Amino acid sequence: MHPNPKFRWEDREAMADFVRDVGMGLVFAGTPDGPRVAHVPVIFCDGRLQFHLARGNAITRHLDGATALFVVNGPDSYISPGWYGIGPNEVPTWNYVSVEVEGRVRQLDRAALIAQVDALTAKQEARHAPDAPWTRDKADPVHIDRMFDAILGFELDPQAWRGTMKLGQNKPAEARASVADALDAAGRRSIAHLMRNVES
């Protein structure tokens, strides 16, 4: 994560809420063939991150028992030096929000995999299709069984949390506000909002 302590994010519950809200991230693991990464949807269960991926994904055979790194990225944007309005000696940068969760991974049995997919689906359906949520009982059970045959579930037990909120906290409040205005004008409203509300 970013070495500047001004950008360090240490509120674990806020980081967990961020992971819950985004709901998707990248799981990294070392393999005999070198580092590998997979993009996975995630949900919390009893304080652990649960996810699933295609059985044929090259990373799956290396996850059970491994220490892995799960990364969630939030809003980000390039920052032009001229947006600060504080002189010619500013340089370009990139502002962003990110959380890393490191921990030991174990493979889920089929019942836990099904529960994980059901919980993930229920959460996302409540968010995106609340009036007519999809559930697996709406589909052919034989087809659903085949789909579960094609995926594997895992859970990561968090041992370390690391967060970065690089939102210009090292700049004067007026300069941050000026950048936020420029980001708004460019349609980057999420990161503009974060910049206006971050504590310096």
C-alpha positions in Angstrom: 0.0 0.0 0.0 1.0 3.6 -0.3 4.0 4.4 2.1 2.8 8.0 3.0 1.1 7.7 6.4 -1.3 10.5 5.4 -3.0 8.1 3.0 -3.1 5.1 5.4 -6.6 3.7 6.1 -6.8 1.8 9.3 -10.5 1.7 10.2 -11.0 -2.1 9.8 -14.8 -1.9 10.0 -14.9 0.9 7.4 -12.7 -1.2 5.1 -15.0 -4.2 5.6 -18.0 -2.1 4.7 -16.1 -0.9 1.6 -15.4 -4.5 0.6 -19.1 -5.4 1.2 -20.2 -2.4 -0.9 -18.0 -3.1 -3.9 -18.6 -6.9 -3.7 -15.9 -7.8 -6.3 -12.1 -8.0 -6.1 -9.0 -9.8 -7.2 -7.5 -12.8 -5.4 -3.7 -13.3 -5.9 -1.7 -16.4 -5.0 1.7 -17.8 -5.8 1.9 -20.9 -7.9 4.7 -23.1 -9.3 4.0 -21.3 -12.6 4.4 -17.8 -11.0 1.9 -15.4 -9.5 -1.7 -15.8 -10.6 -4.8 -13.6 -10.1 -8.6 -14.2 -10.4 -11.4 -11.7 -10.4 -14.1 -12.9 -8.0 -17.3 -11.8 -6.4 -17.1 -11.9 -2.6 -19.3 -12.0 0.5 -18.6 -12.0 4.2 -19.6 -15.0 6.3 -18.7 -15.1 10.0 -15.9 -12.7 9.4 -14.4 -14.6 6.5 -14.4 -13.6 2.8 -16.1 -16.2 0.7 -15.8 -16.4 -3.1 -16.1 -18.9 -5.9 -14.6 -19.2 -9.4 -14.6 -21.5 -12.3 -13.2 -25.0 -11.6 -11.0 -24.7 -14.7 -9.3 -21.5 -13.5 -5.6 -22.1 -13.2 -5.4 -20.6 -9.7 -8.0 -23.0 -8.2 -5.7 -25.9 -7.6 -3.2 -23.7 -5.7 -5.6 -21.9 -3.3 -6.6 -24.5 -0.7 -4.2 -24.1 2.3 -2.4 -21.1 0.6 -1.9 -17.6 1.9 -3.5 -15.3 -0.6 -4.1 -11.6 -1.1 -7.5 -10.2 -1.9 -7.6 -6.7 -3.3 -10.6 -4.4 -3.8 -10.3 -1.2 -5.7 -12.7 1.7 -5.4 -12.9 5.0 -7.3 -9.7 6.4 -8.8 -8.6 9.1 -11.2 -5.7 10.9 -12.8 -5.0 14.3 -11.2 -3.7 17.1 -13.4 -1.2 19.4 -11.6 -3.1 22.5 -12.9 -6.3 21.5 -11.0 -4.7 22.4 -7.6 -4.4 26.1 -8.4 -1.4 26.5 -6.1 1.5 27.0 -8.4 3.8 25.5 -11.1 5.7 23.0 -9.0 2.9 20.4 -8.6 3.2 17.2 -10.5 0.7 14.7 -12.0 -0.6 12.0 -9.7 -3.4 9.4 -9.4 -5.8 9.4 -6.5 -7.5 6.1 -5.5 -9.1 4.0 -2.7 -8.0 0.4 -2.2 -8.1 -2.4 0.4 -5.9 -5.5 0.7 -6.9 -8.4 2.8 -4.3 -11.1 3.4 -5.1 -14.5 4.9 -5.2 -18.3 4.7 -7.6 -19.9 2.2 -9.5 -23.1 2.5 -11.8 -24.8 0.0 -15.5 -25.0 0.8 -17.5 -28.2 0.6 -20.4 -28.3 -1.8 -23.0 -27.4 0.9 -21.0 -24.3 1.9 -20.4 -23.4 -1.8 -24.2 -23.5 -2.4 -24.8 -21.4 0.7 -22.1 -18.9 -0.5 -23.7 -18.5 -3.9 -27.2 -18.2 -2.4 -26.0 -15.5 0.0 -24.1 -13.6 -2.7 -27.1 -13.8 -5.1 -29.6 -12.7 -2.4 -27.5 -9.7 -1.5 -27.0 -8.6 -5.1 -30.6 -9.3 -6.2 -31.8 -7.1 -3.2 -29.6 -4.4 -4.6 -30.3 -4.7 -8.3 -33.6 -6.5 -8.7 -35.6 -6.1 -5.5 -39.0 -6.3 -7.1 -38.4 -9.7 -8.8 -35.3 -11.3 -7.2 -33.8 -14.3 -8.9 -33.4 -17.5 -6.8 -32.1 -20.8 -8.0 -35.4 -22.5 -7.4 -36.6 -20.6 -10.5 -34.2 -22.6 -12.7 -34.1 -26.2 -13.7 -32.4 -28.1 -10.8 -30.4 -30.3 -13.2 -29.0 -27.2 -14.8 -28.2 -25.6 -11.5 -26.4 -28.8 -10.3 -24.3 -28.7 -13.5 -23.4 -25.1 -12.8 -22.3 -26.0 -9.3 -20.2 -28.8 -10.7 -18.3 -26.2 -12.8 -17.3 -23.9 -9.9 -15.3 -24.2 -6.6 -15.8 -22.2 -3.5 -13.2 -20.9 -1.1 -13.0 -18.7 2.0 -10.2 -16.5 3.2 -9.6 -16.0 6.9 -8.3 -12.4 7.2 -5.0 -12.1 9.1 -4.1 -8.6 7.9 -6.0 -5.6 6.5 -4.2 -2.8 4.7 -6.0 0.2 3.2 -5.1 3.3 1.2 -7.2 6.4 0.7 -5.0 8.6 -1.4 -7.3 11.6 -1.8 -4.9 14.6 -1.6 -4.7 14.8 2.2 -1.2 16.1 1.7 -2.6 19.2 0.0 -4.3 22.3 1.4 -8.1 22.1 1.7 -8.6 24.7 -1.0 -6.5 22.7 -3.4 -8.4 19.5 -2.7 -11.7 21.4 -3.3 -10.4 22.7 -6.6 -9.4 19.2 -7.7 -12.8 17.8 -6.6 -14.5 20.5 -8.7 -12.4 19.5 -11.7 -13.2 15.8 -11.1 -16.9 16.6 -10.9 -16.7 18.5 -14.2 -15.0 15.4 -15.7 -17.8 13.1 -14.5 -15.7 11.5 -11.8 -18.2 12.2 -9.1 -17.4 9.3 -6.7 -13.8 10.2 -6.1 -14.7 13.9 -6.1 -17.2 13.2 -3.2 -14.5 11.2 -1.3 -12.0 14.0 -1.7 -14.5 16.5 -0.3 -15.2 14.3 2.7 -11.9 12.8 3.7 -10.2 13.9 6.9 -6.8 15.5 6.3 
